[in-house]
């Protein structure tokens, strides 16, 4: 019985991670890509800042969904 419940919980968390990635990509594309989309034309320091911001955005959305917030 506990094994089945653990599998259901595991699949639920994996599904929430997938939904989180899709939602983060949608938010990035709609709100932030028009502003920060030209990373090819930026120097390396500006590019790092934007990629760190994007990583924090993704991590925040995925954590919020998997923790049920």
mmJSON file of the N, C-alpha and C atoms, coordinates in Angstrom:
{"data_MODEL":{"atom_site":{
"group_PDB":["ATOM","ATOM","ATOM","ATOM","ATOM","ATOM","ATOM","ATOM","ATOM","ATOM","ATOM","ATOM","ATOM","ATOM","ATOM","ATOM","ATOM","ATOM","ATOM","ATOM","ATOM","ATOM","ATOM","ATOM","ATOM","ATOM","ATOM","ATOM","ATOM","ATOM","ATOM","ATOM","ATOM","ATOM","ATOM","ATOM","ATOM","ATOM","ATOM","ATOM","ATOM","ATOM","ATOM","ATOM","ATOM","ATOM","ATOM","ATOM","ATOM","ATOM","ATOM","ATOM","ATOM","ATOM","ATOM","ATOM","ATOM","ATOM","ATOM","ATOM","ATOM","ATOM","ATOM","ATOM","ATOM","ATOM","ATOM","ATOM","ATOM","ATOM","ATOM","ATOM","ATOM","ATOM","ATOM","ATOM","ATOM","ATOM","ATOM","ATOM","ATOM","ATOM","ATOM","ATOM","ATOM","ATOM","ATOM","ATOM","ATOM","ATOM","ATOM","ATOM","ATOM","ATOM","ATOM","ATOM","ATOM","ATOM","ATOM","ATOM","ATOM","ATOM","ATOM","ATOM","ATOM","ATOM","ATOM","ATOM","ATOM","ATOM","ATOM","ATOM","ATOM","ATOM","ATOM","ATOM","ATOM","ATOM","ATOM","ATOM","ATOM","ATOM","ATOM","ATOM","ATOM","ATOM","ATOM","ATOM","ATOM","ATOM","ATOM","ATOM","ATOM","ATOM","ATOM","ATOM","ATOM","ATOM","ATOM","ATOM","ATOM","ATOM","ATOM","ATOM","ATOM","ATOM","ATOM","ATOM","ATOM","ATOM","ATOM","ATOM","ATOM","ATOM","ATOM","ATOM","ATOM","ATOM","ATOM","ATOM","ATOM","ATOM","ATOM","ATOM","ATOM","ATOM","ATOM","ATOM","ATOM","ATOM","ATOM","ATOM","ATOM","ATOM","ATOM","ATOM","ATOM","ATOM","ATOM","ATOM","ATOM","ATOM","ATOM","ATOM","ATOM","ATOM","ATOM","ATOM","ATOM","ATOM","ATOM","ATOM","ATOM","ATOM","ATOM","ATOM","ATOM","ATOM","ATOM","ATOM","ATOM","ATOM","ATOM","ATOM","ATOM","ATOM","ATOM"],
"id":[1,2,3,4,5,6,7,8,9,10,11,12,13,14,15,16,17,18,19,20,21,22,23,24,25,26,27,28,29,30,31,32,33,34,35,36,37,38,39,40,41,42,43,44,45,46,47,48,49,50,51,52,53,54,55,56,57,58,59,60,61,62,63,64,65,66,67,68,69,70,71,72,73,74,75,76,77,78,79,80,81,82,83,84,85,86,87,88,89,90,91,92,93,94,95,96,97,98,99,100,101,102,103,104,105,106,107,108,109,110,111,112,113,114,115,116,117,118,119,120,121,122,123,124,125,126,127,128,129,130,131,132,133,134,135,136,137,138,139,140,141,142,143,144,145,146,147,148,149,150,151,152,153,154,155,156,157,158,159,160,161,162,163,164,165,166,167,168,169,170,171,172,173,174,175,176,177,178,179,180,181,182,183,184,185,186,187,188,189,190,191,192,193,194,195,196,197,198,199,200,201,202,203,204,205,206,207],
"type_symbol":["N","C","C","N","C","C","N","C","C","N","C","C","N","C","C","N","C","C","N","C","C","N","C","C","N","C","C","N","C","C","N","C","C","N","C","C","N","C","C","N","C","C","N","C","C","N","C","C","N","C","C","N","C","C","N","C","C","N","C","C","N","C","C","N","C","C","N","C","C","N","C","C","N","C","C","N","C","C","N","C","C","N","C","C","N","C","C","N","C","C","N","C","C","N","C","C","N","C","C","N","C","C","N","C","C","N","C","C","N","C","C","N","C","C","N","C","C","N","C","C","N","C","C","N","C","C","N","C","C","N","C","C","N","C","C","N","C","C","N","C","C","N","C","C","N","C","C","N","C","C","N","C","C","N","C","C","N","C","C","N","C","C","N","C","C","N","C","C","N","C","C","N","C","C","N","C","C","N","C","C","N","C","C","N","C","C","N","C","C","N","C","C","N","C","C","N","C","C","N","C","C","N","C","C","N","C","C"],
"label_atom_id":["N","CA","C","N","CA","C","N","CA","C","N","CA","C","N","CA","C","N","CA","C","N","CA","C","N","CA","C","N","CA","C","N","CA","C","N","CA","C","N","CA","C","N","CA","C","N","CA","C","N","CA","C","N","CA","C","N","CA","C","N","CA","C","N","CA","C","N","CA","C","N","CA","C","N","CA","C","N","CA","C","N","CA","C","N","CA","C","N","CA","C","N","CA","C","N","CA","C","N","CA","C","N","CA","C","N","CA","C","N","CA","C","N","CA","C","N","CA","C","N","CA","C","N","CA","C","N","CA","C","N","CA","C","N","CA","C","N","CA","C","N","CA","C","N","CA","C","N","CA","C","N","CA","C","N","CA","C","N","CA","C","N","CA","C","N","CA","C","N","CA","C","N","CA","C","N","CA","C","N","CA","C","N","CA","C","N","CA","C","N","CA","C","N","CA","C","N","CA","C","N","CA","C","N","CA","C","N","CA","C","N","CA","C","N","CA","C","N","CA","C","N","CA","C","N","CA","C","N","CA","C","N","CA","C","N","CA","C","N","CA","C"],
"label_alt_id":[null,null,null,null,null,null,null,null,null,null,null,null,null,null,null,null,null,null,null,null,null,null,null,null,null,null,null,null,null,null,null,null,null,null,null,null,null,null,null,null,null,null,null,null,null,null,null,null,null,null,null,null,null,null,null,null,null,null,null,null,null,null,null,null,null,null,null,null,null,null,null,null,null,null,null,null,null,null,null,null,null,null,null,null,null,null,null,null,null,null,null,null,null,null,null,null,null,null,null,null,null,null,null,null,null,null,null,null,null,null,null,null,null,null,null,null,null,null,null,null,null,null,null,null,null,null,null,null,null,null,null,null,null,null,null,null,null,null,null,null,null,null,null,null,null,null,null,null,null,null,null,null,null,null,null,null,null,null,null,null,null,null,null,null,null,null,null,null,null,null,null,null,null,null,null,null,null,null,null,null,null,null,null,null,null,null,null,null,null,null,null,null,null,null,null,null,null,null,null,null,null,null,null,null,null,null,null],
"label_comp_id":["UNK","UNK","UNK","UNK","UNK","UNK","UNK","UNK","UNK","UNK","UNK","UNK","UNK","UNK","UNK","UNK","UNK","UNK","UNK","UNK","UNK","UNK","UNK","UNK","UNK","UNK","UNK","UNK","UNK","UNK","UNK","UNK","UNK","UNK","UNK","UNK","UNK","UNK","UNK","UNK","UNK","UNK","UNK","UNK","UNK","UNK","UNK","UNK","UNK","UNK","UNK","UNK","UNK","UNK","UNK","UNK","UNK","UNK","UNK","UNK","UNK","UNK","UNK","UNK","UNK","UNK","UNK","UNK","UNK","UNK","UNK","UNK","UNK","UNK","UNK","UNK","UNK","UNK","UNK","UNK","UNK","UNK","UNK","UNK","UNK","UNK","UNK","UNK","UNK","UNK","UNK","UNK","UNK","UNK","UNK","UNK","UNK","UNK","UNK","UNK","UNK","UNK","UNK","UNK","UNK","UNK","UNK","UNK","UNK","UNK","UNK","UNK","UNK","UNK","UNK","UNK","UNK","UNK","UNK","UNK","UNK","UNK","UNK","UNK","UNK","UNK","UNK","UNK","UNK","UNK","UNK","UNK","UNK","UNK","UNK","UNK","UNK","UNK","UNK","UNK","UNK","UNK","UNK","UNK","UNK","UNK","UNK","UNK","UNK","UNK","UNK","UNK","UNK","UNK","UNK","UNK","UNK","UNK","UNK","UNK","UNK","UNK","UNK","UNK","UNK","UNK","UNK","UNK","UNK","UNK","UNK","UNK","UNK","UNK","UNK","UNK","UNK","UNK","UNK","UNK","UNK","UNK","UNK","UNK","UNK","UNK","UNK","UNK","UNK","UNK","UNK","UNK","UNK","UNK","UNK","UNK","UNK","UNK","UNK","UNK","UNK","UNK","UNK","UNK","UNK","UNK","UNK"],
"label_asym_id":["A","A","A","A","A","A","A","A","A","A","A","A","A","A","A","A","A","A","A","A","A","A","A","A","A","A","A","A","A","A","A","A","A","A","A","A","A","A","A","A","A","A","A","A","A","A","A","A","A","A","A","A","A","A","A","A","A","A","A","A","A","A","A","A","A","A","A","A","A","A","A","A","A","A","A","A","A","A","A","A","A","A","A","A","A","A","A","A","A","A","A","A","A","A","A","A","A","A","A","A","A","A","A","A","A","A","A","A","A","A","A","A","A","A","A","A","A","A","A","A","A","A","A","A","A","A","A","A","A","A","A","A","A","A","A","A","A","A","A","A","A","A","A","A","A","A","A","A","A","A","A","A","A","A","A","A","A","A","A","A","A","A","A","A","A","A","A","A","A","A","A","A","A","A","A","A","A","A","A","A","A","A","A","A","A","A","A","A","A","A","A","A","A","A","A","A","A","A","A","A","A","A","A","A","A","A","A"],
"label_entity_id":["1","1","1","1","1","1","1","1","1","1","1","1","1","1","1","1","1","1","1","1","1","1","1","1","1","1","1","1","1","1","1","1","1","1","1","1","1","1","1","1","1","1","1","1","1","1","1","1","1","1","1","1","1","1","1","1","1","1","1","1","1","1","1","1","1","1","1","1","1","1","1","1","1","1","1","1","1","1","1","1","1","1","1","1","1","1","1","1","1","1","1","1","1","1","1","1","1","1","1","1","1","1","1","1","1","1","1","1","1","1","1","1","1","1","1","1","1","1","1","1","1","1","1","1","1","1","1","1","1","1","1","1","1","1","1","1","1","1","1","1","1","1","1","1","1","1","1","1","1","1","1","1","1","1","1","1","1","1","1","1","1","1","1","1","1","1","1","1","1","1","1","1","1","1","1","1","1","1","1","1","1","1","1","1","1","1","1","1","1","1","1","1","1","1","1","1","1","1","1","1","1","1","1","1","1","1","1"],
"label_seq_id":[1,1,1,2,2,2,3,3,3,4,4,4,5,5,5,6,6,6,7,7,7,8,8,8,9,9,9,10,10,10,11,11,11,12,12,12,13,13,13,14,14,14,15,15,15,16,16,16,17,17,17,18,18,18,19,19,19,20,20,20,21,21,21,22,22,22,23,23,23,24,24,24,25,25,25,26,26,26,27,27,27,28,28,28,29,29,29,30,30,30,31,31,31,32,32,32,33,33,33,34,34,34,35,35,35,36,36,36,37,37,37,38,38,38,39,39,39,40,40,40,41,41,41,42,42,42,43,43,43,44,44,44,45,45,45,46,46,46,47,47,47,48,48,48,49,49,49,50,50,50,51,51,51,52,52,52,53,53,53,54,54,54,55,55,55,56,56,56,57,57,57,58,58,58,59,59,59,60,60,60,61,61,61,62,62,62,63,63,63,64,64,64,65,65,65,66,66,66,67,67,67,68,68,68,69,69,69],
"pdbx_PDB_ins_code":[null,null,null,null,null,null,null,null,null,null,null,null,null,null,null,null,null,null,null,null,null,null,null,null,null,null,null,null,null,null,null,null,null,null,null,null,null,null,null,null,null,null,null,null,null,null,null,null,null,null,null,null,null,null,null,null,null,null,null,null,null,null,null,null,null,null,null,null,null,null,null,null,null,null,null,null,null,null,null,null,null,null,null,null,null,null,null,null,null,null,null,null,null,null,null,null,null,null,null,null,null,null,null,null,null,null,null,null,null,null,null,null,null,null,null,null,null,null,null,null,null,null,null,null,null,null,null,null,null,null,null,null,null,null,null,null,null,null,null,null,null,null,null,null,null,null,null,null,null,null,null,null,null,null,null,null,null,null,null,null,null,null,null,null,null,null,null,null,null,null,null,null,null,null,null,null,null,null,null,null,null,null,null,null,null,null,null,null,null,null,null,null,null,null,null,null,null,null,null,null,null,null,null,null,null,null,null],
"Cartn_x":[0.825,0.0,0.869,1.897,2.761,3.547,3.865,4.6,3.796,2.513,1.649,1.469,1.291,1.137,2.416,3.549,4.837,4.998,4.61,4.697,3.773,2.581,1.653,2.22,2.794,3.387,4.571,5.401,6.548,6.102,5.113,4.608,3.954,3.295,2.698,3.778,4.862,5.946,6.638,6.821,7.41,6.494,5.193,4.245,4.285,4.386,4.474,5.766,6.854,8.108,7.941,7.302,7.062,6.17,5.112,4.217,4.954,5.805,6.584,7.536,8.189,9.1,8.32,7.179,6.362,5.854,5.41,4.913,6.036,7.207,8.345,8.761,8.757,9.111,8.085,6.818,5.764,5.912,6.158,6.346,7.575,8.666,9.874,9.592,8.89,8.65,7.721,6.744,5.758,6.27,6.839,7.173,8.626,9.568,10.966,11.753,11.378,12.138,12.13,11.016,11.084,12.129,12.388,13.351,14.758,14.895,16.213,16.52,15.825,15.955,17.197,17.818,18.984,20.278,20.423,21.618,22.857,22.695,23.854,24.616,23.899,24.51,25.09,24.904,25.381,26.773,27.465,28.754,28.544,29.626,29.53,28.952,29.233,28.724,27.219,26.713,25.275,24.563,25.155,24.561,24.478,25.524,25.512,24.405,24.239,23.193,21.807,21.564,20.259,20.037,21.069,20.913,20.72,21.361,21.132,19.698,19.214,17.83,16.856,17.129,16.251,16.253,17.41,17.497,16.725,16.818,16.065,14.57,14.166,12.755,12.248,12.999,12.608,12.555,13.589,13.64,12.502,12.197,11.114,9.761,9.485,8.191,8.096,9.158,9.134,8.993,9.723,9.595,8.201,7.634,6.286,5.271,5.372,4.405,4.623,5.874,6.107,5.823,5.923,5.596,4.122,3.4,1.965,1.604,2.422,2.131,1.253],
"Cartn_y":[-1.197,0.0,1.26,1.281,2.462,2.632,1.545,1.63,2.292,1.996,2.587,4.082,4.434,5.852,6.633,6.024,6.668,6.872,5.904,6.042,7.147,7.221,8.279,9.653,9.785,11.048,11.416,10.435,10.655,11.121,10.465,10.872,12.253,12.565,13.886,14.967,14.722,15.701,15.86,14.777,14.847,15.652,15.425,16.188,17.671,17.984,19.376,20.035,19.29,19.82,20.131,19.24,19.468,20.675,20.788,21.939,23.214,23.128,24.287,24.776,23.852,24.232,24.892,24.322,24.902,26.295,26.445,27.737,28.771,28.359,29.279,29.719,28.796,29.143,30.105,29.894,30.788,32.18,32.256,33.555,34.254,33.501,34.098,34.65,33.878,34.284,35.493,35.573,36.649,37.948,37.842,39.053,39.501,38.572,38.957,38.857,37.984,37.821,39.077,39.814,41.048,42.039,42.024,42.959,42.384,41.112,40.494,39.475,39.491,38.46,38.533,39.655,39.819,39.529,38.336,38.013,37.867,37.653,37.533,38.853,39.947,41.256,41.8,41.093,41.567,41.021,41.721,41.19,40.074,39.424,38.208,38.478,39.632,39.93,40.153,40.874,41.074,39.756,38.932,37.633,36.749,36.757,35.952,36.408,37.715,38.241,37.789,37.843,37.444,35.944,35.136,33.693,33.304,34.023,33.77,34.133,35.268,35.662,34.627,34.134,33.133,31.845,31.445,30.252,30.408,31.587,31.835,31.837,32.393,32.379,30.949,30.124,28.723,27.991,28.146,27.446,27.876,29.162,29.652,29.089,29.038,28.517,27.017,26.289,24.837,24.522,25.228,24.993,25.334,26.439,26.817,25.743,25.189,24.166,22.845,22.443,21.159,21.223,22.41,22.535,22.844,23.075,23.306,24.716,25.69,27.07,27.755],
"Cartn_z":[0.0,0.0,0.0,0.822,0.887,-0.415,-1.093,-2.342,-3.437,-3.495,-4.515,-4.257,-3.003,-2.66,-2.948,-2.705,-3.004,-4.502,-5.299,-6.75,-7.261,-6.719,-7.114,-6.775,-5.599,-5.185,-6.077,-6.407,-7.277,-8.662,-9.235,-10.547,-10.505,-9.391,-9.224,-9.206,-8.478,-8.401,-9.762,-10.482,-11.817,-12.751,-12.66,-13.478,-13.118,-11.838,-11.416,-11.912,-11.971,-12.527,-14.013,-14.741,-16.164,-16.401,-15.626,-15.741,-15.355,-14.339,-13.908,-14.979,-15.652,-16.737,-17.872,-18.223,-19.292,-18.9,-17.667,-17.201,-17.139,-16.663,-16.598,-17.999,-18.939,-20.318,-20.913,-20.621,-21.102,-20.496,-19.201,-18.546,-19.103,-19.308,-19.883,-21.28,-22.097,-23.484,-23.571,-22.698,-22.789,-22.149,-20.949,-20.21,-20.339,-20.382,-20.282,-21.588,-22.486,-23.723,-24.597,-24.684,-25.49,-24.969,-23.675,-23.09,-23.119,-22.715,-22.565,-23.654,-24.745,-25.756,-26.621,-26.736,-27.617,-26.859,-26.334,-25.56,-26.432,-27.731,-28.614,-28.702,-28.605,-28.755,-27.461,-26.344,-25.046,-24.76,-23.859,-23.456,-22.43,-22.052,-21.231,-19.841,-19.25,-17.91,-17.91,-18.896,-18.992,-19.274,-20.095,-20.422,-19.183,-18.36,-17.129,-16.191,-16.053,-15.185,-15.627,-16.926,-17.445,-17.269,-17.507,-17.344,-15.877,-14.956,-13.531,-13.167,-13.656,-13.414,-13.955,-15.161,-15.767,-14.956,-14.462,-13.618,-12.325,-11.714,-10.481,-10.762,-11.887,-12.275,-12.42,-13.133,-13.33,-11.995,-11.178,-9.893,-8.984,-8.971,-8.117,-8.513,-9.805,-10.257,-10.009,-10.28,-10.06,-8.583,-7.723,-6.289,-5.789,-6.277,-5.846,-6.213,-7.399,-7.807,-7.052,-6.881,-6.211,-4.722,-4.133,-2.711,-2.471,-3.559,-3.441,-3.025,-3.372,-3.0,-4.019],
"occupancy":[1.0,1.0,1.0,1.0,1.0,1.0,1.0,1.0,1.0,1.0,1.0,1.0,1.0,1.0,1.0,1.0,1.0,1.0,1.0,1.0,1.0,1.0,1.0,1.0,1.0,1.0,1.0,1.0,1.0,1.0,1.0,1.0,1.0,1.0,1.0,1.0,1.0,1.0,1.0,1.0,1.0,1.0,1.0,1.0,1.0,1.0,1.0,1.0,1.0,1.0,1.0,1.0,1.0,1.0,1.0,1.0,1.0,1.0,1.0,1.0,1.0,1.0,1.0,1.0,1.0,1.0,1.0,1.0,1.0,1.0,1.0,1.0,1.0,1.0,1.0,1.0,1.0,1.0,1.0,1.0,1.0,1.0,1.0,1.0,1.0,1.0,1.0,1.0,1.0,1.0,1.0,1.0,1.0,1.0,1.0,1.0,1.0,1.0,1.0,1.0,1.0,1.0,1.0,1.0,1.0,1.0,1.0,1.0,1.0,1.0,1.0,1.0,1.0,1.0,1.0,1.0,1.0,1.0,1.0,1.0,1.0,1.0,1.0,1.0,1.0,1.0,1.0,1.0,1.0,1.0,1.0,1.0,1.0,1.0,1.0,1.0,1.0,1.0,1.0,1.0,1.0,1.0,1.0,1.0,1.0,1.0,1.0,1.0,1.0,1.0,1.0,1.0,1.0,1.0,1.0,1.0,1.0,1.0,1.0,1.0,1.0,1.0,1.0,1.0,1.0,1.0,1.0,1.0,1.0,1.0,1.0,1.0,1.0,1.0,1.0,1.0,1.0,1.0,1.0,1.0,1.0,1.0,1.0,1.0,1.0,1.0,1.0,1.0,1.0,1.0,1.0,1.0,1.0,1.0,1.0,1.0,1.0,1.0,1.0,1.0,1.0,1.0,1.0,1.0,1.0,1.0,1.0],
"B_iso_or_equiv":[0.0,0.0,0.0,0.0,0.0,0.0,0.0,0.0,0.0,0.0,0.0,0.0,0.0,0.0,0.0,0.0,0.0,0.0,0.0,0.0,0.0,0.0,0.0,0.0,0.0,0.0,0.0,0.0,0.0,0.0,0.0,0.0,0.0,0.0,0.0,0.0,0.0,0.0,0.0,0.0,0.0,0.0,0.0,0.0,0.0,0.0,0.0,0.0,0.0,0.0,0.0,0.0,0.0,0.0,0.0,0.0,0.0,0.0,0.0,0.0,0.0,0.0,0.0,0.0,0.0,0.0,0.0,0.0,0.0,0.0,0.0,0.0,0.0,0.0,0.0,0.0,0.0,0.0,0.0,0.0,0.0,0.0,0.0,0.0,0.0,0.0,0.0,0.0,0.0,0.0,0.0,0.0,0.0,0.0,0.0,0.0,0.0,0.0,0.0,0.0,0.0,0.0,0.0,0.0,0.0,0.0,0.0,0.0,0.0,0.0,0.0,0.0,0.0,0.0,0.0,0.0,0.0,0.0,0.0,0.0,0.0,0.0,0.0,0.0,0.0,0.0,0.0,0.0,0.0,0.0,0.0,0.0,0.0,0.0,0.0,0.0,0.0,0.0,0.0,0.0,0.0,0.0,0.0,0.0,0.0,0.0,0.0,0.0,0.0,0.0,0.0,0.0,0.0,0.0,0.0,0.0,0.0,0.0,0.0,0.0,0.0,0.0,0.0,0.0,0.0,0.0,0.0,0.0,0.0,0.0,0.0,0.0,0.0,0.0,0.0,0.0,0.0,0.0,0.0,0.0,0.0,0.0,0.0,0.0,0.0,0.0,0.0,0.0,0.0,0.0,0.0,0.0,0.0,0.0,0.0,0.0,0.0,0.0,0.0,0.0,0.0,0.0,0.0,0.0,0.0,0.0,0.0],
"pdbx_formal_charge":[null,null,null,null,null,null,null,null,null,null,null,null,null,null,null,null,null,null,null,null,null,null,null,null,null,null,null,null,null,null,null,null,null,null,null,null,null,null,null,null,null,null,null,null,null,null,null,null,null,null,null,null,null,null,null,null,null,null,null,null,null,null,null,null,null,null,null,null,null,null,null,null,null,null,null,null,null,null,null,null,null,null,null,null,null,null,null,null,null,null,null,null,null,null,null,null,null,null,null,null,null,null,null,null,null,null,null,null,null,null,null,null,null,null,null,null,null,null,null,null,null,null,null,null,null,null,null,null,null,null,null,null,null,null,null,null,null,null,null,null,null,null,null,null,null,null,null,null,null,null,null,null,null,null,null,null,null,null,null,null,null,null,null,null,null,null,null,null,null,null,null,null,null,null,null,null,null,null,null,null,null,null,null,null,null,null,null,null,null,null,null,null,null,null,null,null,null,null,null,null,null,null,null,null,null,null,null],
"auth_seq_id":[1,1,1,2,2,2,3,3,3,4,4,4,5,5,5,6,6,6,7,7,7,8,8,8,9,9,9,10,10,10,11,11,11,12,12,12,13,13,13,14,14,14,15,15,15,16,16,16,17,17,17,18,18,18,19,19,19,20,20,20,21,21,21,22,22,22,23,23,23,24,24,24,25,25,25,26,26,26,27,27,27,28,28,28,29,29,29,30,30,30,31,31,31,32,32,32,33,33,33,34,34,34,35,35,35,36,36,36,37,37,37,38,38,38,39,39,39,40,40,40,41,41,41,42,42,42,43,43,43,44,44,44,45,45,45,46,46,46,47,47,47,48,48,48,49,49,49,50,50,50,51,51,51,52,52,52,53,53,53,54,54,54,55,55,55,56,56,56,57,57,57,58,58,58,59,59,59,60,60,60,61,61,61,62,62,62,63,63,63,64,64,64,65,65,65,66,66,66,67,67,67,68,68,68,69,69,69],
"auth_comp_id":["UNK","UNK","UNK","UNK","UNK","UNK","UNK","UNK","UNK","UNK","UNK","UNK","UNK","UNK","UNK","UNK","UNK","UNK","UNK","UNK","UNK","UNK","UNK","UNK","UNK","UNK","UNK","UNK","UNK","UNK","UNK","UNK","UNK","UNK","UNK","UNK","UNK","UNK","UNK","UNK","UNK","UNK","UNK","UNK","UNK","UNK","UNK","UNK","UNK","UNK","UNK","UNK","UNK","UNK","UNK","UNK","UNK","UNK","UNK","UNK","UNK","UNK","UNK","UNK","UNK","UNK","UNK","UNK","UNK","UNK","UNK","UNK","UNK","UNK","UNK","UNK","UNK","UNK","UNK","UNK","UNK","UNK","UNK","UNK","UNK","UNK","UNK","UNK","UNK","UNK","UNK","UNK","UNK","UNK","UNK","UNK","UNK","UNK","UNK","UNK","UNK","UNK","UNK","UNK","UNK","UNK","UNK","UNK","UNK","UNK","UNK","UNK","UNK","UNK","UNK","UNK","UNK","UNK","UNK","UNK","UNK","UNK","UNK","UNK","UNK","UNK","UNK","UNK","UNK","UNK","UNK","UNK","UNK","UNK","UNK","UNK","UNK","UNK","UNK","UNK","UNK","UNK","UNK","UNK","UNK","UNK","UNK","UNK","UNK","UNK","UNK","UNK","UNK","UNK","UNK","UNK","UNK","UNK","UNK","UNK","UNK","UNK","UNK","UNK","UNK","UNK","UNK","UNK","UNK","UNK","UNK","UNK","UNK","UNK","UNK","UNK","UNK","UNK","UNK","UNK","UNK","UNK","UNK","UNK","UNK","UNK","UNK","UNK","UNK","UNK","UNK","UNK","UNK","UNK","UNK","UNK","UNK","UNK","UNK","UNK","UNK","UNK","UNK","UNK","UNK","UNK","UNK"],
"auth_asym_id":["A","A","A","A","A","A","A","A","A","A","A","A","A","A","A","A","A","A","A","A","A","A","A","A","A","A","A","A","A","A","A","A","A","A","A","A","A","A","A","A","A","A","A","A","A","A","A","A","A","A","A","A","A","A","A","A","A","A","A","A","A","A","A","A","A","A","A","A","A","A","A","A","A","A","A","A","A","A","A","A","A","A","A","A","A","A","A","A","A","A","A","A","A","A","A","A","A","A","A","A","A","A","A","A","A","A","A","A","A","A","A","A","A","A","A","A","A","A","A","A","A","A","A","A","A","A","A","A","A","A","A","A","A","A","A","A","A","A","A","A","A","A","A","A","A","A","A","A","A","A","A","A","A","A","A","A","A","A","A","A","A","A","A","A","A","A","A","A","A","A","A","A","A","A","A","A","A","A","A","A","A","A","A","A","A","A","A","A","A","A","A","A","A","A","A","A","A","A","A","A","A","A","A","A","A","A","A"],
"auth_atom_id":["N","CA","C","N","CA","C","N","CA","C","N","CA","C","N","CA","C","N","CA","C","N","CA","C","N","CA","C","N","CA","C","N","CA","C","N","CA","C","N","CA","C","N","CA","C","N","CA","C","N","CA","C","N","CA","C","N","CA","C","N","CA","C","N","CA","C","N","CA","C","N","CA","C","N","CA","C","N","CA","C","N","CA","C","N","CA","C","N","CA","C","N","CA","C","N","CA","C","N","CA","C","N","CA","C","N","CA","C","N","CA","C","N","CA","C","N","CA","C","N","CA","C","N","CA","C","N","CA","C","N","CA","C","N","CA","C","N","CA","C","N","CA","C","N","CA","C","N","CA","C","N","CA","C","N","CA","C","N","CA","C","N","CA","C","N","CA","C","N","CA","C","N","CA","C","N","CA","C","N","CA","C","N","CA","C","N","CA","C","N","CA","C","N","CA","C","N","CA","C","N","CA","C","N","CA","C","N","CA","C","N","CA","C","N","CA","C","N","CA","C","N","CA","C","N","CA","C","N","CA","C","N","CA","C","N","CA","C","N","CA","C"],
"pdbx_PDB_model_num":[1,1,1,1,1,1,1,1,1,1,1,1,1,1,1,1,1,1,1,1,1,1,1,1,1,1,1,1,1,1,1,1,1,1,1,1,1,1,1,1,1,1,1,1,1,1,1,1,1,1,1,1,1,1,1,1,1,1,1,1,1,1,1,1,1,1,1,1,1,1,1,1,1,1,1,1,1,1,1,1,1,1,1,1,1,1,1,1,1,1,1,1,1,1,1,1,1,1,1,1,1,1,1,1,1,1,1,1,1,1,1,1,1,1,1,1,1,1,1,1,1,1,1,1,1,1,1,1,1,1,1,1,1,1,1,1,1,1,1,1,1,1,1,1,1,1,1,1,1,1,1,1,1,1,1,1,1,1,1,1,1,1,1,1,1,1,1,1,1,1,1,1,1,1,1,1,1,1,1,1,1,1,1,1,1,1,1,1,1,1,1,1,1,1,1,1,1,1,1,1,1,1,1,1,1,1,1]
}}}
